[in-house]
Amino acid sequence: MVRLEMAAMAYFTWKETGLTTDCASLDAMASRFEEAAALMRRLAAEGFWLERQADGPHINHADPAVFEAYGFVSEESPERQLTLLHPPG
């Protein structure tokens, strides 16, 4: 019997509650949406994906280094974020 375990992955929750709150015009709102769309396309091209969860959509990436390179902070529980380091040799 083979037992597969899911590897822990970094993620953050996407909650849009005010993307355009401070926009004074329709043009400003459009620019803000275009910037957000460009970021989402860039994330998708870098291997990020969207996963629907009960607490909202999570944006995931399998490689923690790529996740961290974007400056994102993982919302995983502290226990899931721990990395075991094995001594050399």
Residue, then its C-alpha position, 0 to 999 in steps of 0.5 A: m500500500v502506498r501512502l501519499e501525503m500532501a506537501a505543505m504549500a504557502y498560500f494567502t487569502w485574496k479578499e477584495t474589499g476596497l480595490t477602488t474605494d479611493c478612486a475618484s473617476l471611472d478611469a482611475m477605477a479602470s486603471r486599478f482593475e488593469e493593474a490587478a489583472a496584470l498582477m494576476r496574469r503574472l502570478a499565473a505565469e509564475g505557477f501560482w494557482l487559485e484554490r477555493q476554500a471555506d474561508g475564501p480563495h487561496i492563492n498557492h504556489a508549490d515553491p516557497a522560494v517563489f512565494e517569498a520572492y514576491g514578498f507574500v506572507s503565508e497564512e499557513s498555521p505556524e506548525r505547517q510553516l516549520t521547515l525541518l533542517h537536517p544537519p549536513g553529513 
